[in-house]
Amino acid sequence: MRSVHRDPGGRGLASFLRDGRPLDDGDWPTAAHELASRARHVAIVTGFCVVLPDRVTAETDGPPGALFLAQTLLELGVNVTVVTDRVALPVVKCGMRTMGIDRGRLLEFPAAATIGADEATIDTWMDTFLGDVTHLIAIERPGPSHTIASLTAALGDTSPALERFVREVPHEHHGRCHTMRGAIIDEHTAPVHRLFEAAGARPNIATIGIGDGGNEIGMGRFGWEDVVAAIPSPVGPRIACRTPTDLALVAGTSNWAAYGLALATAAQCGKRPTSRWLGPEGQRELIEQLVTAAGAVDGCTALSTPTVDGLSLDAFLQPLEELWSQLDA
């Protein structure tokens, strides 16, 4: 997946090598095989908030890739549900309307969860929802950072990494959802990561996480030390997400990883997706619509422009063009 491992924004994670290999080395073929061979009902979680002076909205990285994967799976005969929260709901809903995806496939994580619903309410909702799900996928969705307890469980209580965590990460940043710059966004982020914690106790559900900055659900599959090595202090140690998934994929933007996973899955099924919305021009039109009609913004610049993580659409869509060329070769 060389096309998506480029790192034009210098975020660090996509270009980081551990023992000469990408962090997600080996997970790409496994993830595509999982979906191609076993997917029956796939739940795709997306939506990352951006806090502006006058409003809170969702960024342009995440929903396009999530809907690209959803459309591809639907063409492969897989049942799909898209899950988001109150903040990202207008953006995801707009994308589904634009692409012609049945909005009956869209679910909002219990709205009250954003402001602290009781545990029983959330647990009941999750138990019902996960009933027939075979795969749970997060695409550019924030998850909580590490705590002393989570690192101790992973590394032991004498690890030098634990000592560094205690030294460098202020207590108020323990177990919080963060932006790429280290701002806490719990107030605007429903605890959708709890779906992945619940799925972890169900052996019939495979989980996949997609991210580009280390602060997303799924990045807990990688060691805290690796994320910190990829992302300089003080941000890296604070934002590294603790929520793991069975498989995790990284890219320069999360949309790219979703594109790559979707087309790799289609290739394993011997199919070529046909929706025009899956081509570069369709994605261009979709992203423009998310910005102009639903108020999405660029996650890096916070501007209401049809860009993704600071990249012009011409630059952003180049990897997708390459992925299609590889599929058609």
VOSEPA-724873 format. One record per residue (C-alpha): residue number from 1; x, y, z. Coordinates in steps of 0.1 Angstrom, whole numbers, plus 5000, padded with zeros to 4 digits. Layout:
<rs>
<n: NUM; c1: X; c2: Y; c3: Z>
...
</rs>
This chain:
<rs>
<n: 1; c1: 5000; c2: 5000; c3: 5000>
<n: 2; c1: 5028; c2: 5024; c3: 4990>
<n: 3; c1: 5002; c2: 5047; c3: 4975>
<n: 4; c1: 4986; c2: 5055; c3: 5008>
<n: 5; c1: 5017; c2: 5055; c3: 5031>
<n: 6; c1: 5029; c2: 5088; c3: 5017>
<n: 7; c1: 5030; c2: 5115; c3: 5044>
<n: 8; c1: 5026; c2: 5149; c3: 5027>
<n: 9; c1: 5015; c2: 5166; c3: 5059>
<n: 10; c1: 5045; c2: 5152; c3: 5079>
<n: 11; c1: 5022; c2: 5137; c3: 5105>
<n: 12; c1: 5047; c2: 5109; c3: 5111>
<n: 13; c1: 5026; c2: 5078; c3: 5116>
<n: 14; c1: 5022; c2: 5068; c3: 5079>
<n: 15; c1: 5059; c2: 5072; c3: 5072>
<n: 16; c1: 5072; c2: 5057; c3: 5104>
<n: 17; c1: 5091; c2: 5024; c3: 5101>
<n: 18; c1: 5096; c2: 4998; c3: 5129>
<n: 19; c1: 5124; c2: 4975; c3: 5121>
<n: 20; c1: 5123; c2: 4988; c3: 5085>
<n: 21; c1: 5086; c2: 4981; c3: 5081>
<n: 22; c1: 5054; c2: 5002; c3: 5084>
<n: 23; c1: 5035; c2: 4998; c3: 5116>
<n: 24; c1: 5006; c2: 4982; c3: 5097>
<n: 25; c1: 5027; c2: 4958; c3: 5078>
<n: 26; c1: 5008; c2: 4925; c3: 5073>
<n: 27; c1: 4974; c2: 4940; c3: 5084>
<n: 28; c1: 4964; c2: 4951; c3: 5049>
<n: 29; c1: 4960; c2: 4917; c3: 5032>
<n: 30; c1: 4945; c2: 4903; c3: 5063>
<n: 31; c1: 4919; c2: 4930; c3: 5066>
<n: 32; c1: 4909; c2: 4927; c3: 5029>
<n: 33; c1: 4907; c2: 4889; c3: 5032>
<n: 34; c1: 4885; c2: 4892; c3: 5064>
<n: 35; c1: 4860; c2: 4914; c3: 5046>
<n: 36; c1: 4861; c2: 4895; c3: 5013>
<n: 37; c1: 4856; c2: 4861; c3: 5029>
<n: 38; c1: 4835; c2: 4866; c3: 5060>
<n: 39; c1: 4817; c2: 4900; c3: 5060>
<n: 40; c1: 4779; c2: 4898; c3: 5064>
<n: 41; c1: 4770; c2: 4929; c3: 5083>
<n: 42; c1: 4797; c2: 4956; c3: 5086>
<n: 43; c1: 4793; c2: 4986; c3: 5109>
<n: 44; c1: 4815; c2: 5016; c3: 5099>
<n: 45; c1: 4821; c2: 5043; c3: 5125>
<n: 46; c1: 4833; c2: 5077; c3: 5114>
<n: 47; c1: 4832; c2: 5115; c3: 5122>
<n: 48; c1: 4859; c2: 5136; c3: 5138>
<n: 49; c1: 4848; c2: 5170; c3: 5153>
<n: 50; c1: 4864; c2: 5204; c3: 5146>
<n: 51; c1: 4857; c2: 5231; c3: 5172>
<n: 52; c1: 4853; c2: 5265; c3: 5156>
<n: 53; c1: 4846; c2: 5298; c3: 5173>
<n: 54; c1: 4809; c2: 5298; c3: 5163>
<n: 55; c1: 4801; c2: 5261; c3: 5158>
<n: 56; c1: 4813; c2: 5225; c3: 5160>
<n: 57; c1: 4813; c2: 5204; c3: 5128>
<n: 58; c1: 4830; c2: 5174; c3: 5113>
<n: 59; c1: 4862; c2: 5173; c3: 5091>
<n: 60; c1: 4865; c2: 5162; c3: 5055>
<n: 61; c1: 4887; c2: 5132; c3: 5064>
<n: 62; c1: 4867; c2: 5102; c3: 5075>
<n: 63; c1: 4832; c2: 5104; c3: 5060>
<n: 64; c1: 4842; c2: 5102; c3: 5024>
<n: 65; c1: 4864; c2: 5072; c3: 5030>
<n: 66; c1: 4837; c2: 5056; c3: 5052>
<n: 67; c1: 4810; c2: 5060; c3: 5025>
<n: 68; c1: 4834; c2: 5048; c3: 4998>
<n: 69; c1: 4839; c2: 5016; c3: 5018>
<n: 70; c1: 4802; c2: 5014; c3: 5025>
<n: 71; c1: 4792; c2: 5017; c3: 4988>
<n: 72; c1: 4819; c2: 4992; c3: 4978>
<n: 73; c1: 4806; c2: 4966; c3: 5003>
<n: 74; c1: 4770; c2: 4972; c3: 4993>
<n: 75; c1: 4780; c2: 4964; c3: 4957>
<n: 76; c1: 4796; c2: 4932; c3: 4970>
<n: 77; c1: 4763; c2: 4922; c3: 4986>
<n: 78; c1: 4773; c2: 4930; c3: 5022>
<n: 79; c1: 4748; c2: 4946; c3: 5047>
<n: 80; c1: 4763; c2: 4979; c3: 5059>
<n: 81; c1: 4754; c2: 5003; c3: 5088>
<n: 82; c1: 4772; c2: 5037; c3: 5092>
<n: 83; c1: 4775; c2: 5050; c3: 5128>
<n: 84; c1: 4783; c2: 5085; c3: 5138>
<n: 85; c1: 4775; c2: 5110; c3: 5166>
<n: 86; c1: 4755; c2: 5142; c3: 5168>
<n: 87; c1: 4783; c2: 5165; c3: 5156>
<n: 88; c1: 4791; c2: 5146; c3: 5124>
<n: 89; c1: 4755; c2: 5135; c3: 5117>
<n: 90; c1: 4747; c2: 5163; c3: 5092>
<n: 91; c1: 4779; c2: 5157; c3: 5072>
<n: 92; c1: 4775; c2: 5119; c3: 5070>
<n: 93; c1: 4738; c2: 5123; c3: 5062>
<n: 94; c1: 4746; c2: 5147; c3: 5034>
<n: 95; c1: 4772; c2: 5123; c3: 5020>
<n: 96; c1: 4748; c2: 5094; c3: 5020>
<n: 97; c1: 4721; c2: 5116; c3: 5003>
<n: 98; c1: 4746; c2: 5127; c3: 4977>
<n: 99; c1: 4758; c2: 5092; c3: 4969>
<n: 100; c1: 4723; c2: 5077; c3: 4969>
<n: 101; c1: 4730; c2: 5054; c3: 4999>
<n: 102; c1: 4698; c2: 5046; c3: 5018>
<n: 103; c1: 4699; c2: 5068; c3: 5049>
<n: 104; c1: 4681; c2: 5040; c3: 5068>
<n: 105; c1: 4716; c2: 5026; c3: 5071>
<n: 106; c1: 4727; c2: 5055; c3: 5092>
<n: 107; c1: 4726; c2: 5053; c3: 5130>
<n: 108; c1: 4735; c2: 5080; c3: 5156>
<n: 109; c1: 4753; c2: 5067; c3: 5186>
<n: 110; c1: 4728; c2: 5074; c3: 5215>
<n: 111; c1: 4727; c2: 5112; c3: 5215>
<n: 112; c1: 4725; c2: 5113; c3: 5253>
<n: 113; c1: 4759; c2: 5095; c3: 5254>
<n: 114; c1: 4775; c2: 5128; c3: 5244>
<n: 115; c1: 4764; c2: 5144; c3: 5276>
<n: 116; c1: 4767; c2: 5113; c3: 5298>
<n: 117; c1: 4738; c2: 5088; c3: 5295>
<n: 118; c1: 4736; c2: 5062; c3: 5322>
<n: 119; c1: 4757; c2: 5031; c3: 5316>
<n: 120; c1: 4728; c2: 5008; c3: 5314>
<n: 121; c1: 4712; c2: 5027; c3: 5285>
<n: 122; c1: 4744; c2: 5027; c3: 5265>
<n: 123; c1: 4751; c2: 4990; c3: 5272>
<n: 124; c1: 4716; c2: 4980; c3: 5262>
<n: 125; c1: 4719; c2: 5000; c3: 5229>
<n: 126; c1: 4752; c2: 4984; c3: 5221>
<n: 127; c1: 4741; c2: 4949; c3: 5229>
<n: 128; c1: 4712; c2: 4952; c3: 5206>
<n: 129; c1: 4731; c2: 4969; c3: 5178>
<n: 130; c1: 4761; c2: 4944; c3: 5178>
<n: 131; c1: 4738; c2: 4914; c3: 5176>
<n: 132; c1: 4745; c2: 4903; c3: 5140>
<n: 133; c1: 4775; c2: 4925; c3: 5132>
<n: 134; c1: 4805; c2: 4905; c3: 5118>
<n: 135; c1: 4829; c2: 4935; c3: 5114>
<n: 136; c1: 4833; c2: 4968; c3: 5131>
<n: 137; c1: 4854; c2: 4994; c3: 5114>
<n: 138; c1: 4865; c2: 5029; c3: 5126>
<n: 139; c1: 4876; c2: 5054; c3: 5100>
<n: 140; c1: 4891; c2: 5086; c3: 5114>
<n: 141; c1: 4873; c2: 5084; c3: 5147>
<n: 142; c1: 4888; c2: 5098; c3: 5179>
<n: 143; c1: 4894; c2: 5074; c3: 5208>
<n: 144; c1: 4906; c2: 5079; c3: 5244>
<n: 145; c1: 4943; c2: 5083; c3: 5252>
<n: 146; c1: 4962; c2: 5061; c3: 5276>
<n: 147; c1: 4961; c2: 5061; c3: 5314>
<n: 148; c1: 4985; c2: 5048; c3: 5339>
<n: 149; c1: 4963; c2: 5018; c3: 5343>
<n: 150; c1: 4962; c2: 5010; c3: 5305>
<n: 151; c1: 4999; c2: 5014; c3: 5301>
<n: 152; c1: 5006; c2: 4993; c3: 5332>
<n: 153; c1: 4984; c2: 4966; c3: 5318>
<n: 154; c1: 5003; c2: 4966; c3: 5285>
<n: 155; c1: 5039; c2: 4971; c3: 5297>
<n: 156; c1: 5041; c2: 4963; c3: 5333>
<n: 157; c1: 5047; c2: 4986; c3: 5362>
<n: 158; c1: 5085; c2: 4988; c3: 5358>
<n: 159; c1: 5086; c2: 4998; c3: 5321>
<n: 160; c1: 5107; c2: 5029; c3: 5312>
<n: 161; c1: 5079; c2: 5039; c3: 5289>
<n: 162; c1: 5055; c2: 5041; c3: 5319>
<n: 163; c1: 5079; c2: 5063; c3: 5337>
<n: 164; c1: 5081; c2: 5086; c3: 5306>
<n: 165; c1: 5043; c2: 5087; c3: 5304>
<n: 166; c1: 5040; c2: 5098; c3: 5340>
<n: 167; c1: 5067; c2: 5124; c3: 5335>
<n: 168; c1: 5054; c2: 5139; c3: 5303>
<n: 169; c1: 5016; c2: 5135; c3: 5302>
<n: 170; c1: 4997; c2: 5158; c3: 5326>
<n: 171; c1: 4970; c2: 5140; c3: 5345>
<n: 172; c1: 4942; c2: 5160; c3: 5329>
<n: 173; c1: 4952; c2: 5144; c3: 5295>
<n: 174; c1: 4948; c2: 5108; c3: 5308>
<n: 175; c1: 4920; c2: 5089; c3: 5291>
<n: 176; c1: 4908; c2: 5118; c3: 5270>
<n: 177; c1: 4900; c2: 5122; c3: 5233>
<n: 178; c1: 4923; c2: 5147; c3: 5216>
<n: 179; c1: 4928; c2: 5166; c3: 5183>
<n: 180; c1: 4960; c2: 5162; c3: 5164>
<n: 181; c1: 4974; c2: 5192; c3: 5182>
<n: 182; c1: 4965; c2: 5178; c3: 5217>
<n: 183; c1: 4933; c2: 5197; c3: 5225>
<n: 184; c1: 4908; c2: 5178; c3: 5245>
<n: 185; c1: 4875; c2: 5173; c3: 5227>
<n: 186; c1: 4855; c2: 5149; c3: 5250>
<n: 187; c1: 4828; c2: 5175; c3: 5253>
<n: 188; c1: 4820; c2: 5171; c3: 5216>
<n: 189; c1: 4828; c2: 5134; c3: 5211>
<n: 190; c1: 4803; c2: 5107; c3: 5219>
<n: 191; c1: 4821; c2: 5076; c3: 5235>
<n: 192; c1: 4817; c2: 5055; c3: 5204>
<n: 193; c1: 4849; c2: 5037; c3: 5214>
<n: 194; c1: 4828; c2: 5017; c3: 5238>
<n: 195; c1: 4814; c2: 4998; c3: 5208>
<n: 196; c1: 4849; c2: 4985; c3: 5202>
<n: 197; c1: 4854; c2: 4976; c3: 5238>
<n: 198; c1: 4821; c2: 4956; c3: 5237>
<n: 199; c1: 4831; c2: 4940; c3: 5204>
<n: 200; c1: 4863; c2: 4928; c3: 5219>
<n: 201; c1: 4843; c2: 4904; c3: 5241>
<n: 202; c1: 4826; c2: 4889; c3: 5211>
<n: 203; c1: 4848; c2: 4865; c3: 5191>
<n: 204; c1: 4825; c2: 4866; c3: 5162>
<n: 205; c1: 4832; c2: 4903; c3: 5155>
<n: 206; c1: 4864; c2: 4914; c3: 5138>
<n: 207; c1: 4875; c2: 4950; c3: 5144>
<n: 208; c1: 4895; c2: 4972; c3: 5121>
<n: 209; c1: 4908; c2: 5007; c3: 5129>
<n: 210; c1: 4920; c2: 5033; c3: 5103>
<n: 211; c1: 4939; c2: 5064; c3: 5113>
<n: 212; c1: 4966; c2: 5089; c3: 5103>
<n: 213; c1: 4976; c2: 5106; c3: 5135>
<n: 214; c1: 4977; c2: 5081; c3: 5164>
<n: 215; c1: 4947; c2: 5096; c3: 5182>
<n: 216; c1: 4921; c2: 5075; c3: 5165>
<n: 217; c1: 4903; c2: 5043; c3: 5175>
<n: 218; c1: 4924; c2: 5013; c3: 5165>
<n: 219; c1: 4958; c2: 5030; c3: 5170>
<n: 220; c1: 4960; c2: 5012; c3: 5204>
<n: 221; c1: 4970; c2: 4982; c3: 5184>
<n: 222; c1: 5004; c2: 4998; c3: 5181>
<n: 223; c1: 5026; c2: 5003; c3: 5211>
<n: 224; c1: 5025; c2: 5036; c3: 5229>
<n: 225; c1: 5062; c2: 5038; c3: 5224>
<n: 226; c1: 5059; c2: 5034; c3: 5186>
<n: 227; c1: 5033; c2: 5062; c3: 5184>
<n: 228; c1: 5054; c2: 5084; c3: 5205>
<n: 229; c1: 5085; c2: 5076; c3: 5183>
<n: 230; c1: 5065; c2: 5086; c3: 5152>
<n: 231; c1: 5049; c2: 5118; c3: 5166>
<n: 232; c1: 5072; c2: 5142; c3: 5185>
<n: 233; c1: 5066; c2: 5153; c3: 5221>
<n: 234; c1: 5047; c2: 5168; c3: 5237>
<n: 235; c1: 5018; c2: 5159; c3: 5214>
<n: 236; c1: 5025; c2: 5122; c3: 5207>
<n: 237; c1: 5026; c2: 5110; c3: 5243>
<n: 238; c1: 4993; c2: 5128; c3: 5251>
<n: 239; c1: 4972; c2: 5118; c3: 5221>
<n: 240; c1: 4981; c2: 5082; c3: 5215>
<n: 241; c1: 4948; c2: 5063; c3: 5216>
<n: 242; c1: 4946; c2: 5033; c3: 5239>
<n: 243; c1: 4917; c2: 5016; c3: 5221>
<n: 244; c1: 4930; c2: 4987; c3: 5200>
<n: 245; c1: 4914; c2: 4968; c3: 5171>
<n: 246; c1: 4922; c2: 4934; c3: 5158>
<n: 247; c1: 4938; c2: 4950; c3: 5127>
<n: 248; c1: 4949; c2: 4986; c3: 5121>
<n: 249; c1: 4957; c2: 5005; c3: 5090>
<n: 250; c1: 4975; c2: 5039; c3: 5087>
<n: 251; c1: 4979; c2: 5063; c3: 5058>
<n: 252; c1: 4987; c2: 5100; c3: 5051>
<n: 253; c1: 4950; c2: 5106; c3: 5053>
<n: 254; c1: 4924; c2: 5082; c3: 5067>
<n: 255; c1: 4903; c2: 5085; c3: 5035>
<n: 256; c1: 4932; c2: 5070; c3: 5016>
<n: 257; c1: 4934; c2: 5039; c3: 5038>
<n: 258; c1: 4896; c2: 5034; c3: 5034>
<n: 259; c1: 4899; c2: 5037; c3: 4997>
<n: 260; c1: 4927; c2: 5011; c3: 4997>
<n: 261; c1: 4909; c2: 4987; c3: 5019>
<n: 262; c1: 4877; c2: 4990; c3: 4998>
<n: 263; c1: 4894; c2: 4983; c3: 4965>
<n: 264; c1: 4916; c2: 4956; c3: 4979>
<n: 265; c1: 4885; c2: 4938; c3: 4992>
<n: 266; c1: 4868; c2: 4942; c3: 4958>
<n: 267; c1: 4898; c2: 4927; c3: 4941>
<n: 268; c1: 4898; c2: 4897; c3: 4964>
<n: 269; c1: 4862; c2: 4892; c3: 4955>
<n: 270; c1: 4870; c2: 4894; c3: 4918>
<n: 271; c1: 4848; c2: 4925; c3: 4914>
<n: 272; c1: 4852; c2: 4960; c3: 4901>
<n: 273; c1: 4829; c2: 4985; c3: 4919>
<n: 274; c1: 4808; c2: 5005; c3: 4894>
<n: 275; c1: 4794; c2: 5035; c3: 4913>
<n: 276; c1: 4806; c2: 5068; c3: 4898>
<n: 277; c1: 4810; c2: 5082; c3: 4933>
<n: 278; c1: 4840; c2: 5058; c3: 4938>
<n: 279; c1: 4860; c2: 5074; c3: 4911>
<n: 280; c1: 4883; c2: 5105; c3: 4916>
<n: 281; c1: 4858; c2: 5129; c3: 4901>
<n: 282; c1: 4829; c2: 5114; c3: 4922>
<n: 283; c1: 4850; c2: 5119; c3: 4953>
<n: 284; c1: 4858; c2: 5154; c3: 4943>
<n: 285; c1: 4821; c2: 5162; c3: 4939>
<n: 286; c1: 4813; c2: 5145; c3: 4972>
<n: 287; c1: 4838; c2: 5165; c3: 4992>
<n: 288; c1: 4828; c2: 5197; c3: 4977>
<n: 289; c1: 4792; c2: 5189; c3: 4986>
<n: 290; c1: 4801; c2: 5181; c3: 5022>
<n: 291; c1: 4817; c2: 5215; c3: 5026>
<n: 292; c1: 4792; c2: 5236; c3: 5008>
<n: 293; c1: 4760; c2: 5219; c3: 5018>
<n: 294; c1: 4768; c2: 5203; c3: 5052>
<n: 295; c1: 4794; c2: 5226; c3: 5067>
<n: 296; c1: 4824; c2: 5202; c3: 5068>
<n: 297; c1: 4858; c2: 5218; c3: 5072>
<n: 298; c1: 4894; c2: 5208; c3: 5066>
<n: 299; c1: 4906; c2: 5190; c3: 5098>
<n: 300; c1: 4941; c2: 5206; c3: 5096>
<n: 301; c1: 4933; c2: 5241; c3: 5086>
<n: 302; c1: 4898; c2: 5244; c3: 5101>
<n: 303; c1: 4888; c2: 5262; c3: 5069>
<n: 304; c1: 4855; c2: 5258; c3: 5050>
<n: 305; c1: 4874; c2: 5247; c3: 5018>
<n: 306; c1: 4871; c2: 5216; c3: 4997>
<n: 307; c1: 4905; c2: 5202; c3: 5009>
<n: 308; c1: 4915; c2: 5173; c3: 5031>
<n: 309; c1: 4941; c2: 5176; c3: 5058>
<n: 310; c1: 4955; c2: 5207; c3: 5040>
<n: 311; c1: 4957; c2: 5190; c3: 5006>
<n: 312; c1: 4941; c2: 5204; c3: 4975>
<n: 313; c1: 4917; c2: 5180; c3: 4959>
<n: 314; c1: 4941; c2: 5175; c3: 4930>
<n: 315; c1: 4969; c2: 5164; c3: 4954>
<n: 316; c1: 4945; c2: 5145; c3: 4976>
<n: 317; c1: 4929; c2: 5124; c3: 4948>
<n: 318; c1: 4962; c2: 5113; c3: 4933>
<n: 319; c1: 4965; c2: 5082; c3: 4955>
<n: 320; c1: 4930; c2: 5072; c3: 4946>
<n: 321; c1: 4938; c2: 5074; c3: 4909>
<n: 322; c1: 4968; c2: 5052; c3: 4916>
<n: 323; c1: 4947; c2: 5027; c3: 4935>
<n: 324; c1: 4923; c2: 5024; c3: 4906>
<n: 325; c1: 4951; c2: 5020; c3: 4881>
<n: 326; c1: 4965; c2: 4991; c3: 4902>
<n: 327; c1: 4930; c2: 4975; c3: 4904>
<n: 328; c1: 4927; c2: 4977; c3: 4866>
<n: 329; c1: 4962; c2: 4966; c3: 4858>
</rs>
